[in-house]
Every structure is written in structure tokens, then in C-alpha cells.
């Protein structure tokens, strides 16, 4: 039973990373990736047009969906170690919320810098060789959210961390979480923003757009709705005769 749950968990992580690899590696349409001034746009222009920031570099080796699925599962499975910090007790999930911290144009995120930034942001290195935000005092409840490398196999191997370079890292919140969805988001968002500051990168949403106030508000509304749908039903008092 435990091996089955582990396989499912690995598959889930693989799907998230496959999506990241696909989004960051796919060819851009003409006109995409424009920059505003010396930095990235805040998500929208005054005329309502969405502006997508340019990543530091594109991933050269774009994977097909079927090949990436099998490869990610094999790689993540091979790298699974005995450190269970951040391991989900239940492999089932209903929703995944994703953010990215990406390098600016012409640059990459370096492994040692990621490790230092993760430590300063309160993340714990653990299960599947990635970083997790755990419930303070209750690590056994599993991760509030996790942070992976978008380059396959998705892990941060400490044996080769000095050589690691990547265009972006992925933050993913898997629901249900060990707290309400909105509370989990309110922990993930400032962590991503803090790491972007430390790494001199930029926070992107799940579609690779610079994360603006409008998108943040929309995500919060979605997660409030999710929490309302999953509230425990009120206790009803027995009828009195």
C-alpha cells in the first residue's frame, strides 16, 4: 500500500514538473517576451494588454508529453531518499496552485544561491530532494507547499549543487493542505516574493506572466471558494419532541 501511495505521489510531482518544463521550454509566438523599461511588467499594461516577461534562457531540450511523463517518474523515483520531511501522508489531491521564481534576462538561478535563499525563507530540504514549507511544530502533517527545480528531474542534488543552474524554480501548493487553502497561499506567496528578492529574480504565475495584483486577487477568490466548499457541515441538534 505504501509503495502504491509513493508511486502516485511521484507521478503527481512529475506532472507538475512536466508542466513547468513544457511552459518554460515551448517556443514563443512573435511578440511575446517583451520587457518594460529596465525590468518586468507588473502583469498588465494600462491598455489592459497582458505582458509576458522574458526568461533568462529557454530550455533547449523540450520534451514530448509522453516521454517526459515516464522520464520524470523514473528520475524522481530513483532520487527518492530516506528523508521523509515534507512527504504527504495522503497522495490524493484535488487542486494544485503553482508559482515560479524565474531568473531575469540573460541570467540563471545558481544552486548555492537557491539553497541560501530557501533557508532564509524558512524552507526545509527533504522528501524527493526538494524544499518544503512545513507546519511549525508539526512536520508530520506534511508540506504546506513545496519548491522544485523546473529542470528534470526536478530535484536539488546536494552532491552537485555547486554546479546547478536553472532558469526557474517552481512553487506548488497541493490541495487539500494541512491548513485552509487561503492560509496556505498566504504563506506561499510571500515566500516566493522573498526568494525572488534574494535571488534577484521575478515571480511568475502558472502561465509565465509576471504576477500582478489582479491575478493575486483572483487566486485568493478562487481559494476562498475552495475553502467554502470544504467547510465542515454545521452540527445539527436533534429534534425535540
LINRAHU-V899362 format. One record per residue. N is the residue number from 0. SS is DSSP state (alpha for helix, beta for strand, coil for the rest). OMEGA is omega in radians with two decimals (* if undefined). D_LAST is the distance of its C-alpha to the last C-alpha in Angstrom with 2 decimals. Layout:
{{N | SS | OMEGA | D_LAST} {N | SS | OMEGA | D_LAST}}
This chain:
{{0 | coil | -3.13 | 48.11} {1 | alpha | 3.13 | 49.42} {2 | alpha | 3.11 | 52.55} {3 | alpha | 3.12 | 50.56} {4 | alpha | 3.13 | 48.49} {5 | alpha | 3.14 | 51.74} {6 | alpha | 3.11 | 53.38} {7 | alpha | 3.13 | 50.53} {8 | alpha | 3.11 | 50.70} {9 | alpha | 3.14 | 54.45} {10 | alpha | 3.13 | 54.11} {11 | alpha | 3.13 | 51.72} {12 | alpha | 3.12 | 54.21} {13 | alpha | 3.13 | 56.98} {14 | alpha | 3.14 | 55.37} {15 | alpha | -3.10 | 55.02} {16 | alpha | 3.07 | 58.64} {17 | alpha | 3.13 | 59.92} {18 | alpha | 3.13 | 58.43} {19 | alpha | -3.14 | 60.12} {20 | alpha | -3.14 | 63.42} {21 | alpha | -3.08 | 63.25} {22 | alpha | -3.09 | 62.47} {23 | alpha | -3.07 | 65.12} {24 | alpha | -3.04 | 67.68} {25 | coil | 3.12 | 67.52} {26 | coil | -3.13 | 70.44} {27 | coil | 3.04 | 69.93} {28 | coil | 3.11 | 70.46} {29 | coil | 3.11 | 73.28} {30 | coil | 3.12 | 72.24} {31 | coil | 3.03 | 69.54} {32 | coil | 3.11 | 69.75} {33 | coil | 3.12 | 71.26} {34 | coil | 3.14 | 71.35} {35 | beta | -3.13 | 71.06} {36 | coil | -3.12 | 73.70} {37 | coil | -3.08 | 74.10} {38 | beta | -3.08 | 70.59} {39 | coil | 3.09 | 67.48} {40 | coil | 3.13 | 65.55} {41 | coil | 3.02 | 62.08} {42 | coil | -3.08 | 60.62} {43 | beta | 3.02 | 61.48} {44 | coil | -3.13 | 64.50} {45 | coil | -3.14 | 64.49} {46 | coil | 3.07 | 64.90} {47 | coil | -3.13 | 61.72} {48 | coil | 3.14 | 63.65} {49 | beta | 3.13 | 62.33} {50 | coil | -3.12 | 64.97} {51 | coil | -3.12 | 64.95} {52 | coil | 3.11 | 66.75} {53 | coil | 3.07 | 69.52} {54 | coil | -3.13 | 68.98} {55 | coil | 3.09 | 71.74} {56 | coil | 3.09 | 72.75} {57 | coil | 3.07 | 71.42} {58 | coil | -3.02 | 70.66} {59 | coil | -3.03 | 73.62} {60 | coil | -3.14 | 72.14} {61 | coil | -3.06 | 69.44} {62 | coil | 2.98 | 67.50} {63 | coil | -3.05 | 66.27} {64 | alpha | -3.08 | 62.51} {65 | alpha | 3.13 | 62.89} {66 | alpha | -3.11 | 65.52} {67 | alpha | -3.12 | 63.66} {68 | alpha | -3.12 | 60.43} {69 | alpha | -3.11 | 62.14} {70 | alpha | -3.12 | 64.42} {71 | alpha | 3.14 | 61.70} {72 | alpha | -3.14 | 59.59} {73 | alpha | -3.10 | 62.67} {74 | alpha | -3.13 | 63.88} {75 | alpha | 3.12 | 60.57} {76 | alpha | -3.13 | 59.98} {77 | alpha | -3.07 | 63.46} {78 | coil | 3.11 | 62.96} {79 | coil | -3.08 | 59.62} {80 | coil | -3.06 | 60.30} {81 | coil | 3.13 | 58.57} {82 | coil | -3.08 | 57.33} {83 | coil | 3.09 | 53.60} {84 | coil | -3.11 | 52.91} {85 | coil | 3.12 | 51.07} {86 | coil | 3.11 | 50.04} {87 | coil | 3.10 | 46.71} {88 | coil | -3.13 | 44.38} {89 | coil | -3.07 | 42.95} {90 | coil | -3.13 | 45.52} {91 | coil | 3.10 | 43.12} {92 | coil | -3.13 | 43.10} {93 | coil | -3.03 | 41.85} {94 | beta | 3.05 | 44.22} {95 | beta | 3.08 | 47.49} {96 | beta | -3.00 | 48.76} {97 | beta | 2.96 | 52.51} {98 | beta | 3.05 | 55.09} {99 | beta | 2.89 | 58.80} {100 | beta | -3.03 | 61.32} {101 | beta | 3.05 | 64.69} {102 | coil | 3.07 | 68.26} {103 | coil | -3.02 | 70.20} {104 | coil | 3.11 | 73.03} {105 | coil | -3.09 | 75.78} {106 | coil | 3.04 | 73.91} {107 | coil | 3.04 | 71.67} {108 | beta | -3.10 | 69.18} {109 | beta | -3.08 | 70.79} {110 | alpha | -3.13 | 69.11} {111 | alpha | 3.12 | 69.95} {112 | alpha | 3.11 | 68.76} {113 | alpha | -3.13 | 65.43} {114 | alpha | 3.13 | 64.93} {115 | alpha | -3.14 | 65.72} {116 | alpha | 3.13 | 63.52} {117 | alpha | 3.12 | 60.59} {118 | alpha | 3.13 | 60.95} {119 | alpha | -3.13 | 61.15} {120 | coil | 3.07 | 58.04} {121 | coil | 3.13 | 56.02} {122 | coil | -3.12 | 55.98} {123 | beta | 3.09 | 56.26} {124 | beta | -3.07 | 58.55} {125 | coil | -2.98 | 56.89} {126 | alpha | -3.13 | 55.54} {127 | alpha | 3.10 | 57.80} {128 | alpha | 3.03 | 60.35} {129 | coil | -3.10 | 58.64} {130 | beta | -3.11 | 57.04} {131 | beta | 2.91 | 53.37} {132 | beta | -3.08 | 51.27} {133 | beta | 3.06 | 48.98} {134 | coil | -3.08 | 45.98} {135 | coil | 3.13 | 47.55} {136 | coil | -3.12 | 47.03} {137 | coil | -3.13 | 45.16} {138 | alpha | -3.12 | 47.76} {139 | alpha | 3.14 | 45.86} {140 | alpha | 3.12 | 43.33} {141 | coil | -3.03 | 46.07} {142 | beta | 2.94 | 47.83} {143 | beta | 3.00 | 46.46} {144 | beta | -3.11 | 49.40} {145 | beta | -3.12 | 52.80} {146 | beta | -3.11 | 56.37} {147 | beta | 3.03 | 58.85} {148 | beta | 3.13 | 62.39} {149 | coil | 3.09 | 62.67} {150 | coil | -3.14 | 65.81} {151 | coil | 0.15 | 65.32} {152 | coil | 3.07 | 64.17} {153 | coil | -3.04 | 61.99} {154 | coil | 3.03 | 62.44} {155 | coil | -3.10 | 64.38} {156 | coil | -3.08 | 66.72} {157 | coil | 3.11 | 67.90} {158 | coil | -3.11 | 71.04} {159 | coil | -3.02 | 72.23} {160 | alpha | -3.13 | 70.37} {161 | alpha | -3.11 | 73.69} {162 | alpha | -3.02 | 74.74} {163 | coil | 2.99 | 71.42} {164 | beta | -3.10 | 71.47} {165 | beta | 3.09 | 68.83} {166 | coil | -3.08 | 68.27} {167 | beta | 2.99 | 64.58} {168 | beta | -3.06 | 61.59} {169 | beta | 3.01 | 58.09} {170 | beta | 3.12 | 54.84} {171 | beta | 3.14 | 51.81} {172 | beta | -3.09 | 48.13} {173 | beta | -3.10 | 46.14} {174 | beta | 0.09 | 42.41} {175 | coil | 3.14 | 39.99} {176 | coil | 3.14 | 41.65} {177 | coil | 3.04 | 40.71} {178 | coil | -3.14 | 39.40} {179 | coil | -3.12 | 38.25} {180 | alpha | -3.11 | 40.74} {181 | alpha | 3.11 | 41.65} {182 | alpha | 3.11 | 42.28} {183 | alpha | 3.10 | 44.42} {184 | alpha | -3.12 | 46.39} {185 | alpha | 3.00 | 46.97} {186 | alpha | -3.11 | 48.62} {187 | alpha | -3.06 | 50.63} {188 | alpha | -3.14 | 52.09} {189 | alpha | 3.08 | 53.79} {190 | alpha | 3.10 | 55.00} {191 | alpha | 3.13 | 56.68} {192 | alpha | 3.12 | 58.14} {193 | alpha | 3.14 | 59.43} {194 | alpha | 3.07 | 61.05} {195 | alpha | 3.10 | 62.60} {196 | alpha | -3.11 | 64.08} {197 | alpha | -3.09 | 65.44} {198 | alpha | -3.09 | 66.84} {199 | coil | 3.12 | 68.15} {200 | coil | -3.11 | 66.22} {201 | beta | 3.12 | 63.78} {202 | beta | 3.12 | 60.07} {203 | beta | 3.05 | 59.40} {204 | coil | -3.05 | 56.25} {205 | coil | -3.14 | 55.52} {206 | coil | 3.13 | 58.02} {207 | coil | 3.04 | 60.84} {208 | coil | 3.04 | 60.62} {209 | beta | -3.04 | 60.99} {210 | coil | -3.14 | 57.52} {211 | coil | -3.09 | 57.11} {212 | alpha | -3.12 | 54.48} {213 | alpha | 3.14 | 53.18} {214 | alpha | 3.10 | 52.57} {215 | alpha | 3.14 | 50.92} {216 | alpha | -3.14 | 48.50} {217 | alpha | 3.12 | 47.73} {218 | alpha | 3.12 | 47.04} {219 | alpha | 3.12 | 44.71} {220 | alpha | 3.12 | 42.75} {221 | alpha | -3.08 | 42.58} {222 | alpha | 3.00 | 41.30} {223 | alpha | 3.10 | 38.67} {224 | alpha | 3.10 | 37.42} {225 | alpha | -3.13 | 37.54} {226 | alpha | 3.12 | 35.50} {227 | alpha | -3.13 | 32.83} {228 | alpha | -3.08 | 32.58} {229 | coil | 3.05 | 32.22} {230 | coil | 3.08 | 29.70} {231 | coil | 3.14 | 26.87} {232 | coil | 3.14 | 23.62} {233 | coil | 3.11 | 21.22} {234 | coil | 3.14 | 18.57} {235 | coil | 3.12 | 15.09} {236 | coil | 3.12 | 12.22} {237 | coil | -3.14 | 9.41} {238 | coil | 3.11 | 6.40} {239 | coil | -3.10 | 3.77} {240 | coil | * | 0.00}}
